[in-house]
């Protein structure tokens, strides 16, 4: 099929059944592989929508400059679309951003601005990144900063697209939807889209330890694309039925296990969603369906958590035993909202 722009290839990502991952008494787990978007992640969807809507509103003018703070995937998505639509693009990153993401941003002709001021209280760079991006946007002529954490066009990118795609595959909706949370764009938008179409789906949000979106103590996180020190404006708790926090170790283990068992490379935030998907599938039982949203592919992390030497250096286990992983996931409890919705559905 001939397309007029790379942006036309965004969306309609595949869904794969992880048949044989769990015992027969568990629900079936499916994964929606957002890494098949042309920029390699779920962030292509909001990047395009935020730019298109900014053009319509006049916030982004011809020959303007897009400036944003990001840990990686949104940066490469914005850089790709900026190249396709003729904008200058400046992406503010930090030392945790993967080399592959930085390389992609540069390959699309965007500029990379690296901050190195770590917050000594929690070992994060977010505050410095955001300050720098705002400063750059204010100092440039015709600059537009999408502000992915509070831009309504982030979740709106999923309401009538991603949610519709899911219902094309699951006409009544999956029994449970599991999605990792950072800006909260895709979980809020998908959940709203499913509810508008009266799907009877339980929405499970997943955060990583060290992030405070659903409470807890702020600290350093190692899962790219996850971990905030505040609650993002995009999060609508009214569409979240259950919320979980998972360890970095379990995120990495999940992605490594899926690679070895199914030949599918996924990022760490996908691993986070899979941990809770396994927990949900064990509770729901045979005949039910669990869909995990997998934000990106794993090629960017081959020299990180897919590498045994890197794992050992950072004191993570490389055992990747499936039975142990399933046992640990089965013990997972909801962090904030009571885990009653899935229990009721299972009964």
Buried (B, 14 or more C-beta within 10 A) or exposed (E): EEEEEBBEBBBEBEBBEBEEBBEEEBBBBBBBBBBBBBBBBBBBBBBBBBBBBBBEEEBBBEEBBBBBBBBBBBBBBBBBBBBBBEBBBBBBBBEBBBEBBBEBBBEBEBBBBBBEEBBEEBEBBBBBBBBBBBEBBEEBEEBBBBBBBEBBBBBBBBBBBBBBBBBEBBEEBBBBBBBBBBBBBBBBBBBBBBBEBEBEBBBBBBBBBBBBBBEBEBBBBBBBBBBBBEBBBBBBBEBBBBBBBBBBBBBBBBBBBBBEEBEBBBBBBBBBBBBBBBBBBBBBBEEBBBBBBBBBBBEBBBEBBBEEEBBEEEEBEBEBEBEEBBEBBBEBEBBBBEBEBBEEBBE
